[in-house]
Amino acid sequence: MDTHHEFTLPTGHIDARGHVHRVGRMRLATVLDERAAALDPRGRTEPRYQAIVALARVVTKLGELEGDRVTPEMIESLSPADLAVLSDLYRRLNEIQPS
């Protein structure tokens, strides 16, 4: 089973040098990812922020950025269309499939 899936964002993340990062990779979430999102202080005061934290943990590549270089702040800076693409992919990858 492939646990990493490629995506292309409509707008993308623009870094401090002005480079646009649109193509990326997302992995399947783990219980640890969802637990960390639930325990994040920002997620405790604003439950919708948990999704931002979870996405930052499972996006393993965004343009030239990899791994822990993808932060919740980067996810926050994306356009609503980009966030919709990531949220939809997260749901599709992590929903329970009937056996």
C-alpha positions in Angstrom: 0.0 0.0 0.0 1.4 3.4 -1.0 1.3 5.7 2.0 2.5 8.9 0.2 0.4 10.7 -2.3 1.3 13.6 -4.7 -0.7 16.7 -5.0 -0.7 20.0 -6.8 -2.1 23.1 -5.2 -3.9 25.7 -7.3 -2.0 28.7 -5.8 0.7 27.3 -3.5 2.9 28.6 -0.7 5.1 31.6 -1.5 8.3 31.6 0.6 10.3 34.6 1.8 12.4 34.6 -1.4 9.2 34.8 -3.5 9.4 31.2 -4.8 6.1 29.4 -5.2 5.7 25.9 -3.9 2.7 24.1 -5.4 3.6 20.4 -5.9 3.9 18.3 -2.8 3.4 15.0 -1.1 1.2 13.9 1.8 1.5 10.7 3.8 -1.2 8.8 5.7 -1.9 10.2 9.2 -1.1 8.3 12.3 -2.7 8.4 15.7 0.3 10.4 16.9 -0.4 13.0 14.3 -4.0 13.4 15.4 -3.1 13.3 19.1 -0.4 16.0 18.6 -3.0 18.2 16.8 -5.5 17.8 19.6 -2.9 18.6 22.2 -1.5 21.7 20.4 -2.2 24.8 22.6 -3.7 26.6 19.5 -6.0 23.7 18.8 -7.2 23.7 22.3 -8.4 27.3 22.1 -9.6 27.0 18.5 -10.6 23.4 17.6 -10.6 24.1 13.9 -6.8 24.8 14.2 -6.3 21.1 14.9 -6.7 20.5 11.1 -3.9 23.0 10.4 -1.5 21.2 12.8 -2.4 17.8 11.4 -1.9 18.9 7.8 1.5 20.4 8.7 2.5 17.0 10.1 1.4 14.9 7.2 2.6 17.1 4.3 6.1 15.7 3.8 7.1 17.8 0.8 5.9 21.1 -0.5 7.9 22.3 -3.5 11.5 22.3 -2.3 10.5 22.2 1.3 10.6 18.8 3.0 9.7 17.2 6.3 9.6 19.4 9.4 10.1 22.5 7.3 6.4 22.5 6.5 4.9 24.3 9.5 1.4 25.2 10.6 2.1 28.8 9.7 2.8 27.8 6.1 -0.5 25.9 6.0 -2.2 29.0 7.4 -0.7 31.1 4.6 -2.2 29.1 1.8 -5.3 30.2 -0.1 -8.7 28.8 0.8 -8.6 26.8 -2.5 -5.2 25.2 -1.5 -6.5 24.4 2.0 -9.6 22.8 0.4 -7.3 20.6 -1.8 -5.2 19.5 1.2 -8.2 18.9 3.5 -10.0 16.8 0.8 -6.9 14.7 0.2 -6.4 14.2 4.0 -10.0 13.0 4.3 -9.8 10.7 1.3 -6.5 9.1 2.4 -7.5 8.6 6.0 -11.1 7.6 5.8 -11.9 4.0 6.9 -12.4 1.8 3.8 -15.0 -1.0 4.1 -13.3 -4.4 4.0 
